Amino acid sequence: DGYFSHRPKEKTRTDSNNENSVPKDFENIDNSNFAPRTQRQSHQSELVKKPLSKQKEHLRKKLEEEKMKEHLLLGKNSNEVLQLGDHPRKNSSSSNDLKEIHKPPRQHLLIKGGNSSPELSQEQAPKCEVTGKEAISAMSRSKSKQCRQEIAEAFCQHKLGRLMPEKVTRFCTLEGKANNNVQWDEDSVEYMPANPVRIAFVLVVHGRASRQLQRMFKAIYHKDHFYYIHVDKRSNYLHRQVLQFASQYPNVRVTSWRMATIWGGASLLSTYLQTMRDLMEMNDWPWDFFINLSAADYPIRTNDQLVAFLSRYRDMNFLKSHGRDNARFIRKQGLDRLFLECDTHMWRLGDRRIPEGIAVDGGSDWFLLNRKFVEYVTFSNDDLVTKMKRFYSYTLLPAESFFHTVLENSPYCESMVDNNLRITNWNRKLGCKCQYKHIVDWCGCSPNDFKPADFHRFQQTARPTFFARKFEAVVNQEIIGQLDYYLYGNYPAGTPGLRSYWENVFEEPDGLHSLSDVALTMYHAFARLGLRRAQASFHAAADNSCRYYPMGHPVSVHLYFLADRFQGFLIRHHATNLAVSKLETLETWVMPKKVFKIASPPSDFGRLQFSEIGTEWDAKERLFRNFGGLLGPTDEPVGMQKWGKGPNVTVTVIWVDPINVIAATYDILIESSAEFTHYKPPLNLPLRPGVWTIKILHRWVQVAETKFLVTPLTFSNQQPIKQEEAMRYHSGPPKNAYMEQSFQGLNPILNIPISAAHVEQAKRNAGLVGARLEAWVDSLVSSVWSAVDICSTGPTACPVMQGCTQTAWSSLSPDPKSELGPVKPDGRLR
């Protein structure tokens, strides 16, 4: 995007996502000097302005100061420190319950990652002088004492030459790489072999998309296979859902241990190695192949086709290699750099050498491995396996290289097939945005989600492929339906819910602490909006049977999509029916009103198609991950515009706050091929609550405008807000200035008058609390949201209110495509 001079420099804030790989064409990215993370930390600003020697001195003093503080934690002696590779053991359960494996995970890797014990007492001074800008930067940015100590320990061990293996034994007798070509014949795999292979599917999942996971599980399930599921330790809602459906099937188990499998982290390899050990120790599961999948995968061939193919090649291992110059791969993958995982972050600590004696390879971390090789990787104590486990303990994206390297240098090297039997939807132009800088000190890429236009790619028969990724129902569910029907046939006519998708964003067991104050404020306002709708729609003059008083916090909240369009939120909440004074549980559907408007009469400028304001902009999928755009006074909104094709043009964007203060203005050069532009003006916080207006001008003539709500907060730290806090959050920025530069002179030119009465009203509103604050919030919310419908989850005294299970929209309405039932006679669920 080209932006002109009065476009102020944007504050950087990265978006989160959860996929992996390093790009093939990453020649222009400089990974040599990662700046400190953008989170505001008190000690960070002190360090970044100092030269290296001063930074080291500052760190030494900081360590000494913290060393003086006494912290006796969890029964540890104050001088006792966890050494690298030392893992506190949990008590092992004697239960033989096969649904979960009740034993502590053995850490095959030496990392403690984000999953290690917090039982670290006093911070010790490093055992050597920590030098080098990367290690010093890592220590300055890490949050915990334990992490800083692990960084220092790893750095010192590496400096002394004790950390990394220098030489590793190669056991492969081949010169170069195995060149196995597997034949693909669509017809030949339709016949089931006499001794079909049985597969252990390892599902490594995270997030909240439980219905998409269940739909994928339904598509891959067969009674003859085995399913072992690991849920990220940060995804408790999904863990509860998985435990619930896993209990229905004897061949499904859930790991009793859980790790935080961060993007690029060593913990993902730890997870795979632990699941392999668990599977090898399950004597009642006679599996032949290990296949890893995520919730974003979907099969593109049937189970019978997969089994027939793998039965034919049961001695092979299927991994996709990078297919490029090896030295370049090592450099771009960061294999010649030392990394350490702690505080759920991968820290880069400096350079290292690749061990002599072996060929290093890598590619995709999605693979199919046979049992012989899994057993070798799990139990072998030979020089190759043990040293590679140590080397990859300190490696970025280790699962993308560990298995390739061990296999190619092992006695099983001749079994490698350079194909992981998957189609991955890479679009480097969109997927390589360095979007993981907040998680890892490196630049990485992520595949894009498939869309209906990609369907033809699943029908190719040039090479064997059985799975594809990524699929994401909040982005596009239609393609999942197309693939599902292609494999297993259409559902019967009239089947409900096929075009609907529900995704949970809050459930009562998550705890209120999991919600931001903005979300909690808005969910309460949505519930009240629903109750007012019930009263207005169902209420007869002398009858209280459909009048309610809100009670307590929301029970659950879902995003609701229909035909791949966001339809709003579904809020399940308690309310007291005033006619019978009984508590009922209701669900309210609220939908955002249309706020984008083309100027009337329309100008001759036709390129602008849409504009929206939000947070959590995903540049890869080109949408806001904060569905519904719930914003509060301390958020940093992004302005997005969608463009049609046309000549290069410059437009002006103007941000106007609720009392007509012009907060920002900037120009955007729209190139002829541009489809989207986005920009986050660096506004001083807090933003003034109320409805904001964004005006888009071409040659200073307005062509469109959109609006967005900055909600006042009724909660602070999940408690009702106090007046002092309300005044602080609701009075707008200091000195009424969103930027150093004032745009006041533009008000008369743009005919945006500032009314003294509006200014005074805003001052009065800033001090509101309790019921008067709620009334203000409700009036603002109802200006940009509407309650579409309300239903009851159980018995109700309101005679005209429908039951939620009878609606087409409720999160409790039927959803057969994602519901899991009994196993059918053919061994399948779908």
N, C-alpha and C positions, 0 to 999 in steps of 0.2 A: 504494500500500500504506500502511496506517496502522500505525505502530510505536510502542510505548510507551517510557517514559522510560529504562528500563535497556537499551534498544537503542542501543549506542554508534554514533557517527558512522562511516560506512563510508569507508575509504580509496578514493579514486577511481582506477580503472584502466580505461581504455577497451578495448573489444574491436575487433578489426580485421575489416574487410570490404572489398569492392572494387567497389562500384557507385556510381552517381551520380545526383543531382539535388537541387534545392532545392525544398522542399514548397510546394504551393499555399497551404496553410492554416497558414503558419508565422508567425502573428501574435504568438504568445506567447513566441517565442524571442528572447532579447536577445543579438544578436551584437556589441554595441557595445564590450564590454570583455572579450575573451578572456583568461582567466588563463594564466599560464605552464603549459607541459606538465607532466604528472604524473611524468615520469621524474625520478628523484632525481639532481640535478646539484649539484656543490659550489658553483658560483657562483650558483645560482638562489636559494637561501635567503638569501644575503646581500642580494639585490636586492629581493625582494618586500616586505620590511618597510620599505624606505627611501622617502622622498618622491622625487618626480620629479627634483628638482635633485641630490639625493644619488646617485640612480641614474645620472644623466648623468656625475657626477664619478667614480663607481666605474668606469663603462665607459671613460672617458677614461684613467684610470690603468691599467686592465687592458690596453687597447690599447697604451699606452706600454711596459708591462712586456713584452708579447709581441713588440713591435717590437725590443726589445733582444736577443731570442734569435735566433741566426743559424741559418737553415735554408736550405742550398743544396740544392735538390731537382732531380733529373732534368735536370741541365745548365742550369738557369735561373740567371741572374745573381741575386744576393741582393737586388738592388734592383728587379728586373723584376717587374711585376705584370700579370696578365691584365686587360685593360680589358673593360668590359661589351660583350658582343657579339663578343669576340675568341675564336675557337675554334681550338685547335691542330688541324692537319690530320694525318690518318693517311696513311701511304703507300698510294697506290691500287694495287690489283693489276691486272695486265694480263690476267688470266684472263678468258676469255669464257664460263666455265661458267654455264649458264643456271639451275642449281638455286638458286644464291645470287647476289645482285647484289653483286659485289665492288667497291664504291666507297664512300668515306666519305659519311655522310649530310650533305647540305647543310642547315644550320640556317636555315630560312626565318624562324623566329622568333628573337628576340634573346636568348631565355633560354638559360642553360646548364643549368638544372634540376638533377636528380640525375645528369646524364649528362655533365657537363662535366669537363674535365681537372683532376686534382688538382695540377697543376703551379703552385701559387701559393706564392710565397716569403714574404718577411716581411710581417707585417700592418702596413698603413699606417694612420695616423690618418685619420679621415674628412675629406673636403675641405670639409665644412661642419659646423655644430653639429647633431648629430642630436637633434631634439626630437620631442615627441609620444609618448604612452605606448605606442602600438602599435609604432612603430619601435624604441623602447628595449626593450620587452618582447621583440621578435623577436631583437634582438642579444643579449640576455641568455640566451635559450634556445637559440640556434643552437650547434651543436657544433664546427664547423670555422672556422678563420681565414678560409678562402676565402669561406664563406657569409656571415660577418659583414662581410667587405669588400664583397661583392656587395650586401648589404642597405644598407650605408652609401653605396655608390656610387649605387644606384638612388634612395635617399632624397634625396641631394644633387642629383642630376640633376633629379629631380622638383621639388624645392624651387626650383631655378633656372629651372623652366619649360622644360627641354630634353628631357624624357622623353616626355610625352604630346602627341599632335597636338591642336591647338585647334580646327581646322576641317578637314572632309573633304568632297570633292566627291561629289555624288550624280549618277549617270548614268542613273537610271531616270526615264522620262517620265510614269509613272503617278502619280496622286495617291492616296496610301494604298497598300494591299496588294492584290496580285493575288487574284482570287477564281475559281480554276479548280476546277470540279467534275468529277471523273472518274467515269465510269459503271462499275458493277460488275455483270456478268452471269455467273453461275457457268457457264452453258452455252456462252456465246460464246467463252470463253477455251480451250475444249477443242480448237479448230481452230488448227493451227500456221500462222502467216503465211508468206508467200513469202520474206521477208527477215528472219528472226528475229534479235533482238538477242543479243549475246554479253556476258556479265557478268564483270567483275573483282570477285571476292569478296575482300575484305581482312579477314583474321581476325587480330584483336588479342587475344592470349591470355596467360594467366599461371596460376600455380598448379601442381598436380600431377595434375589430373583428365584424364589422357591418354586413358583409355578413353571417357569421355564426349565428349571432343573428336573422337576417331576416329569415334564413332557419329554425331555431328552432321555431320562431314565426309562420311561415307558417304551421309547423307541428302540433302546438297545437291550432291553431285558430279555433273557431266556433262562428257563429253569436249569439248563445244563451249565451255565456259566456262574461266575462268582463276582461279587461287587463289594469293594472295600472303599469306604468313603472317609476322606479327611476334610474336616471343615475348619477353616481359618479360626484361630483362637479369638479373633476380634468379631466374628460373625455369629453371635449367640442366637439370634432369631433363627437363622438358617440351620444352626445345629439342632435346635428344638424341632424344627420341621423334618429334618433328615432322620433324627431318632424315631420320630413318629411313623414315617413311612417304612423305614428299614425294619421295624419290628414285625411287619406283615409278611416278610419273606425269609425263609431259612438260609438262603444263599446270599444274604446282604448283611454286612457288618460295618460298624462305624468305629473309627479309631478312638480309643479312650483318652489318648494323648492328642494335644493340638498345638500347632506352631503358628506363628504369624509369618505367613509365606509372602514376604514383601517382594515387589518387582525387583528382579536382578539379584536377589539375596541368596546367600549361602544356605539359608534355612529351607529353601525349596528343595535343594539337593538332599539335605538332611531328611526332609519329609519322604522323598522317594526311597532313600536307602532304608529308612525305618519301616516303611510299608512293605518293602521287599523282604526284610528280615521277618516281619510279622507273618507275611504270606508263606514264607518257607517253613515257618514253625507251625502253621495250621495243617496238621497231618490229615485232617478230614476234608481238605480242599485239594483235590488232585488236578491242579491247573497246569496248562502247558505254555501259555503266553501271558505276558504282562503288557497291558495297554493302559497308558495314562490319558485321561480326558479331563476337561474342565466343563463348567456349566454352559460355556459359550460354544461348545462343540455340538455337532449333530451328525448322525450317520447319513451317508449318501448311497449306500448299498444295503441290502438286507443282511440279516444275521446268517442265513444259509449261504449267501455268497461269500461272506467273510470267513466262515468256518471252512468251506470247501477250499478256498484259496490258501489259508494258513495251514490246513492239513496237508496240502501238497508241498508246502515249503516249511515244514515244522522244524527243520534244523537251522533256519535262517534267523537273522536279527535285522530289523528294519529301522534304519536311522537316516535322516536326511543330512547330507554334508553341505557345507557352504558353497562348494563348487567354484572357488576362486583361488587366487594366489595365497599360499599359506602364510607367508610373512605378513602380507597385508591383513589377512584375517586376524592374526595374533595381535597386530597393532590396533586394528579397529575394535576388536573385542575386548581390548584391555588385558589380555592374558599376560602381558609383560609388566603389569602393574600389580601392586599389593593392595588388596582390599580387606576390610574387616567389617563385619556386621554387628552392630549393637545399637540400642535405642531405636530399633526398627528403621535403621538407615545403613546404607553401604558407604563406608568412609574410605576414601583413597589415601593411602599412606606413603606412596612412593613407587619407585621402580623395582623390578626383580628380573631374574633371568629364567628362561625356560630350561628345565632340567635336560641334561645331555642324555643321549642314548635312545630316545623315543621320538616318534612322530606325533605332534600335537594336531588334533583335528577338532571340528565342531560344526554346528549348524543349528538345527531345530531341537528344542527340548520336548518335543512330542514324538514318541517312539513306540515300537512294538518289540519286545525282547523275549527270547525263549527262556525256558526254565533253567537250562544248563548254564547260560550266561548269567542269569540273575543269581543263581547259587554261587557261581564263581565270584561275582562282585560282592556278594554278601559275606561269604565265609572265608575266602582265600586270604592267607597271611603272606602271600608272596610279595616280593619287593615292589612290583608294579602297582598292585591294588593299594597296599598300605601307604606308599609314598604319594600316589595320586590322590588319595583321600585327604592327605595333609595338604598337598598343593592346592586342591580345589576348595579347601576350607577357607582360603583367603583369596577367592576368585569371584569376580563379577559374573553374573549369569552362569554359574557353574554347571547347571543342568543342560546347558546348550553345548557343552564340550566334554564333560567328564566321561560319559558313557561311550562317546565316539572314540576318545583317546584310549581308554582302557581296552575297548574291544579291538581296535586296530593294532594294538601292541601285545595282545594276549594270545594264548594258544587257540582262541576261537576266531582269530582275525579273518579266516577264510569264509566265515558265515555272514559277513556284513553285506547287506543290500542297501545301496544308496537311494532309498525311497522310504519315507515314513508313512506311506499310504494315506496321506492327507492332502487336501487343498487348503491353502491359507490365503486369505484375501489381502495381499499386500498392496498398498498404494503409498509408495514412499513419499510422494509429494504431500499427502495429507497426514501420513502416519508418523513422520519423523520431525517432531516439533520440540525435541528435548523436553518432553512433557513429564519426565520423572526426576527432574533435578531436586525436587524436595525429598526424594526417597534415596537417590543414589548420586554419587559424585561422577556422573558420566552422562552422555547423551544416548538415548535409546529410541526405539521405534515400536509401534504397535500395529497389528493388522486392523483393517477396517471391517465393519459389519457388512455382511452380505445384504443385498437388496434384490427385489424380484428380477431386475435386469440381468442378474448374474446367474440365473437358474440354468442356462445352457451349459455352464461350466461343469455342472455336476453330471451331465450326461455324456461327457467325453469318455472314450474307451481306449485312448492311446496308451495310457499307463494305468496300473492298478491303483485306485483310490477308494477308500471306504468311509472316510470321515472328512468333514470340512469345518473350518472356523474362520471368522467369528460370527456368531448369531447373537442378537440382543433384541428381545421382544419390545423393550421400551423405545428402540430405534425403528425396527421393522419386524413385525410378526408375520406379515403376509408371506415372506419367503420361507419361514419355518413351516407354515401351513402347506405351501406348494410342495415342499420336499416331503413332508409327512404323507400327503395324499399320493404323491408319486410313488413312494415306497410301499404304502400299506392300504391305499384306496381311500376314497372319500368316506366321511361319516354319513350316516343316514340323513335324508332330507329332514329339515326341521330341528336338527341337533342344536341346542342353545349354546351361546358363548363362543362360537368359533372365531368371530371377528373381535372379540373382547379380550383385553389383557388387564390383569390386576397385579400390582406389585406393592407389597407392604413396605411402609416407611417407618411405622411405629407400632409397637405392641406393648401392652401394659407390663409384661415381665421384663422388658428392656430397661424399665426404670425411667423416671422423669429426667434424670441426669443425662440421658442419651439425647435429649431434645435441646435445641437452642431456645433461648428466650423468644426469639422471633417466631419460630415454629409453634411453640406452646401458646403464645399470644394469638396467633392466627387460627390455630385449631380450635381454641375456645370460642373465638369470634365466629368461626364457621358453624359450630354447634348451635350458638345462639341464633344465627341467621336461619338455620333449619327449623328451630322451634318457632320463630316468628312466622315462617312460611306455613307450618302446620296450623298455627292459630288462624292465620288469614285464610287458608284454603278450606279447612275442615270445620271451623268454629261457627256454631249457631249462637245467636245473641244470648240466650239464657242458659247456655250449656258450657260447662268447663271440661267436657270429656276429651277435648283435643287441645287443651291448654297445658303447658308444661313449665316447670322451673328447672333450670340446668343444675346438675349435681356432679361435683367431682371433676377429675381430669379425664381427657379422652381415653377410651379403652383401646382403640386401634385406629390407624390411619392408612389408607391405601391410595396409590395413584391409580387412575382409571383411564384406559385407552379404548377407543372403538375405531376400527378400521385404520389403525396406526395414527390416530389423532388423539392428542391429550384432551381428555374430557373434564379434568378437574380432580378434586379430592373426595374421598369417601371417609367421613368421620363417624366412627362408632362411639357413642357417648351415653351416659346415664342422664335421666331426667325424671323428676317427680310429676306424675299426672295429678293436676289440681282437683280433678273431680273425685278421685278415690284415694288421694294421698299415698299412692304406691309408686315405688321406683320401677321405671321401665328402661330397657336398653334400646336405643334407636340408632339408625344410621342415616346420616345426611349426605346428600350429594351436592357439592358446590362446584360451579363452573365459572371460569374467568370470562368477563365480558370482553367484547372486541374493543380494543383501544387504539388500534392503528387506523388512521384515516388519511386517504388521499385528499388533497386540497380541492375545494369546490369553488369555482369551476376548476376542473383539472387543467394543469399547465401542459405545454407541449413537450415537457420533459417526462419521458415514459420509462426510463430504465429502472427506477426504484420499484421493487415488488413488495417489500415488507421491511419493517423495522421492529426491533424488540429490545427491551432492556432486561438484564438479569445478571446472575453470577454463575460461576462454574462453567464458563464457556469451554466447550469441547471442540477444539479446532479440527480434530480428526473427523468426527461425525457431524460437525457444524451444527451444534445445538447446545442449548443451556441445560446442564445437568440438574440445576435447581429448577425442576419442573414447577410451573406456577409462579415462579419469580417471587418467592417470599423474601422480602427485604426489610431490614431494620436500620436504625440510625448509624450503626457502625459498619455496615456493609460497604463494599467498594464495587458499585455496579459497572457493567460493561454495556456499551451500546453496540448493537449489531444491525447491519443493513444487508438485505439480499437484493442482488441486481440482475437485470436482464442484460442481454448483449446489446452493444451500441458503441458509439464513438467515445473516446476518452473525454472525461468531464470532471469538473470540480464541484463539489457540493459543500455547503456549510452546515454544521450541526450545532444546535444551541440547546443547552440544558437549562431549564427554568424551574426554580424550586416552588413550593406551594404558595409563597407570598410574592412571587414574581421577581425574586432575586435571580439574575442571570449567573448561574454557577460556573458555566464553562462554555466556550465556543471554539470550534476548530474546523479547519477545512480538510476534506479528503479528496485526493485525486483518484478517481475511479477509472482504471484502465479498461480497455474495450473487452478484455476477456475476464474481468473480475466477476466472481459470483457472490462472494461475501466479503464484507469488511467488518472489523470489530475494533473497538478502542475503549480503554478504561481511563477516563480522565482522572488525574491525581487530586481528587477533591479532599479538602480538609474535613475531618469528621468532628462531631456527629452530623449526619445529614438531617435537615429539618423534616420532621414527620409530616405526612400528607401526600397528596397526589402531585407528582412532578410531571412536567410536560417536556417532550423533546421535539424540537422543530427542525425540519430538514429543508434547507433553502438551496435553490439553484439560481445563481446570479441575483441573490438577495430577494428572490421571490419564493414564498413558501410553497413547497410541493407536497408535503405530508407532515403529519405529526403523530406521535404516539405518547401514551401516558404510562406511568408506573407508580405503584404505591410504596412509600416508605412508611411502614406501620409504626405507630407509637408502641412502646412495650408496656404490657400490663404485668409482666414478670421480670424479675432480675434474679439471676441464679436460681431459677425455678420457684422463687417465692414472690408473693405479691409485691410490686414495686413500691418503694417508699418515696415521699415527696422529694427528698434531696436527690435521690437517684433519677427520678423523673425529670427534675429540672436540668440535671447534667446531660441526660440523653436527648431531651426533647426541645432544647432551646436553639438548635442549629449550631453552626461552627463558631469558634471564638471570633469576636469582633465582626460577626456576620459575614466573614470572608471565606469563601470556598477555595480561593487561590490567592497568591500574592498579588496577582494582576486583577484589577476590578474591571468588570464589564458594564458598569452602571450607565456609561454613556450610550450604550446600545438600546436601553429601555425605550426612550422616545422614538428612536429610528425604527424599531421593530414594533412599535405600538404595544408595548408590554408595560402598562402603568403599575406603579407600586402604590397600594392604598394604605393610608395610615390606619384605617379601621382594621384591615386584615393583619397588619403588623401587631396591633394591640391584641387582637383575638388570638394570634399565635402565641404571644407572651402568656396570656391567661391559660391557654391550653397546655402549655409546657408544665404548669404546676399541678395539673389534674391528677388525682389518684382515685382508687376505689371505683364506685359505680359510675361516677361522672367520666372517669378515664375510659371505662368500658363503653360508655355511650358514644364517646368521641371515636374510639376505635371502630365500633360497629357502624357508625355513619360513613367512615372512610372505606371500610371493607365492602359495604353494600354498594358503594359507587363503582367498584371494579369487579365485584364477584356477585353471583346470584345463586340462591338455593334452588336447585332444579326439582328435587324430590326428597322425600323422607320416608323411611319404612321402619317397622318394628322387628327386632330380632326374636321376640317371644310374645307372650300374652300382652295385650294392650287394651286399655279402657276406651281408646278412640275407635269407634266402630267403623270409620271409613279409611283408617290407615291400613295399607297393605303390609303383608308379611314380607320380610327381606328376601326370603327364599323364592317368593313368587315373582320378584322383579327380574328384569333382564340386566340391571346395572349394579346391583348390590354385590359387595365382596362375598356375600353368602349365597348368591344366586348360583345355579348349576354351571359347572365348568368342566364338561366331560373330557375335553382334550388333555387336561392336566390332572384329572382324578385317577388315582391308582386303585384298581380293584383286584379281584382274584385272578390267579393264573389260568389262562384258557387251555383247552385240551392240546393245542399245538405248542404249549410251553411258553407262549408269549403273553404280554399284557396288551399290546396294540394289535 
